[in-house]
Amino acid sequence: MSGLVTIYGGSGFVGRYIVRRMAKDGWRVKVATRVPNESAFVRTYGEVGQVEPVLCNIRNEDSVRAAMQGADVVINCVGILAEHGKNSFEALQVEGAGRIARLAAEAGIARMVHISAIGADAGSDSAYGRTKAAGEAAVRAAMPGAVILRPSIIFGPEDEFFNRFAAMSKFGPALTIVGADTKFQPVYVDDVARAAVLAAEGKVAAGVYELGGPDVATFRALMEQMLEIIRSKKMIANMPFVIARVMAGVFGIVEKVSFGAFDAPLTADQLRNLAHDNVVAEGAKGFADIGIVPTSMASVLPEYLWRFRPHGQFEIMTESAAKLKV
């Protein structure tokens, strides 16, 4: 075994890919999660006893400290796109990130990898962007040698981006989006995991790295590519920001009066993020500095979006049969 790594949020979308790669490289892995029973699937990513989910709430100092006991490296994958109750941007993305870094430093842990996001900016007009930046600052203050990774929109089989909009395309006369001209640079989840593992193993210099895939496209172009893959001829409707803000306000009110029973599909803060491009900044360090060639969307999206096609996995056979001449 190479050592012990504690991965906070290791059962999440990005975290599980990091867990799998760390285990493959021979590490013992603690997956710090609020719901260990629901995260038991991570045990299968390694040999018997190699991967262990442990109870941890990063809002709680004692549980964070206990989860990293004996660890050689810590990785923080915890992040949210919308606030829910006590799980606020401030509590998780600032205080939680800083707590992990501070306790790791106190424990003498050598390395830390922190997953942030493109858009982290202390001057951002969104709480998400400001707290991501504040979290990075807290990590660097406690662990100056930390590696901070800032991915763009992440895609992969379990993503909440392409899967969400592919599902939405099944309903209504058109696929409605907001910010059709906003640019993104989608990055494959396993490429982010590869970068995190290299950093955890001390093969990446300390600093901030912005991670984007080889393709830069507008939101509309991404949806057009997705619709082509799932064989949908649905039109794309761009909702003006002014209307979207009104809807987000209504959703927010309903969520509050329902005490969280209703999950707002769109928030005002998300709209503020959608108004800005989400691409790697010019001159920023990225995959090339880590030694990774990023994976294209075209080589991955069809592998998991096929289930949204009219005939699912048999769509290609149906298309081939239609071309046969009697």
Sequence and secondary structure as in RCSB ss.txt:
>XXXX:A:sequence
MSGLVTIYGGSGFVGRYIVRRMAKDGWRVKVATRVPNESAFVRTYGEVGQVEPVLCNIRNEDSVRAAMQGADVVI
NCVGILAEHGKNSFEALQVEGAGRIARLAAEAGIARMVHISAIGADAGSDSAYGRTKAAGEAAVRAAMPGAVILR
PSIIFGPEDEFFNRFAAMSKFGPALTIVGADTKFQPVYVDDVARAAVLAAEGKVAAGVYELGGPDVATFRALMEQ
MLEIIRSKKMIANMPFVIARVMAGVFGIVEKVSFGAFDAPLTADQLRNLAHDNVVAEGAKGFADIGIVPTSMASV
LPEYLWRFRPHGQFEIMTESAAKLKV
>XXXX:A:secstr
   EEEEETTTSHHHHHHHHHHHHTT EEEEEES GGGGGGGGGGSSTTTEEEEE  TT HHHHHHHTTT SEEE
E    SS BTTB HIIIIIIIHHHHHHHHHHTT  EEEEE  TT  TT SSHHHHHHHHHHHHHHHH TT EEEE
E SEESTT SSHHHHHHHTTSSSEEEEE TT EE  EEHHHHHHHHHHHHTT S SEEEEE  S  EEHHHHHHH
HHHHTT   EEEEE HHHHHHHHHHHHHHHHHTTTSS  SS HHHHHHHTS BS  TT   HHHHT     STTT
HHHHHGGGSTTGGGHHHHHHHHH   
